[in-house]
Amino acid sequence: MGLSDSMLLSVEGLEKRFGGILALTDYGIEIQKGELVGLIGPNGAGKTTVFNLVSGVLKSTRGRVVFAGQDITHSRPDQNARLGLARTFQNIRLFNELSVIDNIKVAFHMRTGEGLFQTVLNLPRYRNKEREMTCRALELLELMELVDVKDEPAKNLPFGLQRKVEIVRALATEPKLLLLDEPAAGMNIHETEGLIQTIGNIHQEYQLTIFLVEHDMKMVMDICERIQVLDGGRVLTTGDPEQIQNDPRVIEAYLGSRREACDA
């Protein structure tokens, strides 16, 4: 049976072993185009392993990943990126010595960069593409309120701003699905509130499908339409924010208490 036109990601029976350790077992999820889905769970539950398997950073022991109608179970991250699957990481992976805007333009090169011949000889076609990438990079930086630091080396930015640059760089690859791995990590309350609004704006303005791992429960409950909970490498439950906050299994496994869940 083929996937419906609205289905963007389908994961079935995914398993990952590290030696004798079973980190993820029988994992599955289906994400429709335009959804904003959260993935939560206690430390060590397997959340980042899911992202690593879906994006191709790790290879699964068994299972199947289908993205945009193509089986990508054994595809490399660069192949997946070209199909429209982009991600950020818990540990920031910017080009520290490059300026903010050049970090963004590097991502554009995957889609619109010219060949070696055009680049080395600085031919008009190359110059036109460079101008186009600069304009598009500035548009994205404006969306994330980063224009003022566009010429700063990435290494000079505070941690929270580096996080935002990484998100912009992922957007520059023109993704169909954006995997955000703890985007609010290292941010203060004010920065997190701004990020919640920005992710919401990106979701609406670009009709972008987003799969989000995050420990900040307020963020997850505020912006996610559907939330999946992992515990011990297995799916515990899936539901809307209200269902998740009031599920006794989730409260016991992750949220700690009904009061904490309600306060999230």
N, C-alpha and C positions, 0 to 999 in steps of 0.2 A: 504494500500500500504506500503511495507517495505522500509526501508531506503537503499540507495545505499551503496555498499561496501566502497565507498570513503567518505561517510558522517560520521563524528565523533561525532558532537554535533548538536542536533536539539531541539530548544526551540519554543514552540507554545503557544500563548495567555496567557503569564505569567502575573499574577497580584499579588500585595502585598499591603495590607492595614495595617496601624498601627493605631488601633482605628478608628477614623473617617477620617484619612488622607490616601489618595490614593497615595502611593509612586511610584508605577509602574503599568502601565496599558497596556494590549494587547501587551506585549513584545514578540518579536520573533527574532531568528537568526539561520542560518545554517552555520556550519563551517566544511569544508572539511579537511581530513587528510593532514597534512603538511602545512596548511595555517598559516600565521601570521596576525592576525586581531586585529585592535585597536578599543577601545570604548572610545569616548570622549563626553564631554558635560559640561555645567557650573556646579558650585557647587550646590548640591542638585538635580541634574538631575535624579539620580537613578542608577548611575554606580556601586557603591559598593553593592547596593541592588541586582543588577543582579548577581554579583559574589557570594553573600551570598546565593541566591536562587539556583543557578546552583550547587554550591559546597555542599549544604545541611546545611549550617550554619543556614539559615532561611527556614521556610516552606511557600510555596506560598498560597495565598488565592484561586487562581485557575490557570489553565494552566498545561503544560506538559513539562518535560525535559527528553530527550532521549540521552544517552551517550553510544557510542560503541554498539549500538543496544539494549540497556537495558533501560527500563523506571526507572529513578532514582528520579522521582518527590518527593517521600517521603523517600528517603534514607538518612542515616546519613552521616556526613563527613568522618568518618573512613571507611564506606562501599564504598563510592565513591573513596577514596584514594586507596583502594585495587583494584578497577576496573581500576585505572590509571589516576585519576583526582587529580591533585595537585595544590595548590595555595599558594601565599604569601598574606600578609595583609598590609594595610596602616600603622597600628601600629605594629612594630616589635614584634614577639613572639618567641624569642629565649630562651633557658635555660641559663640564665645569669651566673650562677655559674659554668656551665660546660665549658670545653675547646671548641675551635672551632671545632676540629676534632671529639670530642665526640658528639657535636650537630649534626654532619653529620651522625655519626654511629647510633644514635638513630633512624634516618629515615630509615637507611638500615635494622634495626631490624624488621621493618614491613614486609619486604620481605624475609629476610634470617635469622632472629634471631632464636636461638634454644629454646627449652622448658625449664621450670624451673629445671627439673632434670639434664639435660646436663649442665646448667649454674652453679647451686649450687655446683655440684661435679667437675666442671672445667674439664670435660671429653675431650678427643682428638677432637671429632667432634666439640665441642664448641670452642676450641682453634683455630681449622682450620678456622671456620667461622669468628672468630674475626680477624684473620690475613687477610682473604679475604676482610672483610669490611674496614679494615685499608688501604689496598692497593687501593681499589676503592675510598675511601674518599680522599686519597691523589691525585688521578688522577683528581677528580672534583675540589679540592682546587687549583691544579696547573692550571687548565683551567681558574679559576677566579683570579689567581695570589694571592692566600691567603696562600700558603704553609708556608711562613715566620711567620705567626701568628697562626699556627695550634694548638699550646699549650697554647695560651692566653685564659683566661676566656672571654667569649663572651661579658660580661659587660664592659670590658676594651677597646673594640674597638671603634674607631670613628663611628659615625652614618652611614656614607656611607659604611664602611666595614661590619657593621652589616647587612645592606641591602643585600650585596653580599653573606654573609653567609646564609641568609634566602633563597636566590635563590638556592644556592648549596644544602641546606637541602631539598628543594622541588624536585630538580633533583634526589636526592638520593632515592626517592620513586619510581623511574623508571616510570615516568608518560607518558601517551599517549597524554594528554592535560595539559598544564601548564597555569594557570591563574595568571597573574602578576598584582597586584593591586598597582599602582603608584611606580614602582621599583626605579625610579630616585628621589623620595622625599628625601630631606635632602642632596642631593649630589651637589657638585659644578660643574662648567662647565666642568672641566677636567675629573672629575669622571663620569659625565654623558656621555661624549664622549666615554670613555672606556667601559661603560655599553652598549652603542649602539652597539659597535663592538662585545662585548661578547655575547649579545643576538642574534645578527646576526650569530655568529659562532655556538652557541648552536642550533639554528634553522637549519642551514645547516648540521652540523656534525652529529647531532642526528636525523635529519628529524622529529623534534619535532613540534607538533602543539601548537601554542601559542595564547592566547587571552589576550590582554593587555589593562589595564586602565592606562592612564597617562595624566598629565596636561602639560608636556613639549612637545609643539607642534613640535619642531624640531625633537625630538626623534620619535614621532608618524609618522611624515611625512617621515622620513629617512628610517624606517625599516618596516612599516606596508604595506602589499600588498592591504589590504582592510580596510576601516574605517567605523564604524557605529557611528552615532551621536544621543545622547539622549537629549531631552529638556522637562522639566516638567514631567518626568516619561514616556514619549512616544518616540518612534523612529521617529526622524526627517527625516533622510535620511541615505543611505549607498552608498559608492562608493570608487573609488581608490583615492589616495592622491590628485591628480590634480583636480578631480571632487569636492572633499570636500573643498579644498582651494578656489575654485571659485564658490561655491554654495552660492547665496545671503542669503538664510535662515540660513546657518551655520554661515556666517559672522555676521549676525544680532544677532543670538542667543548666539554665543560663541566667535568667533575670533575677534569680535569688529569692524574691518575695513578691507577693501580689502588690504591695505598696510600691516597691521599686519599679515594677512593670507599669503601674498607673502613673508614676512620676516621670516616666521616660518621655 
